[in-house]
């Protein structure tokens, strides 16, 4: 099981390097893994489909 405080510190360090220090390549190299997962993709697809269906109905 992971330590929430360690996770919080890692996330804060990533955001500090990425945004405050404006060094995105270094932040990615140091903190990101080799694989990226978009966890909310199925939700976004359903939302997009329902939006496009509504606009096609003409109403």
Secondary structure, DSSP 4 states (H G I P E B T S, - for coil): ---HHHHHHHHHHHHIIIIIS--HHHHHHHH--S----TTHHHHHHHHHHHHHHHHTT-
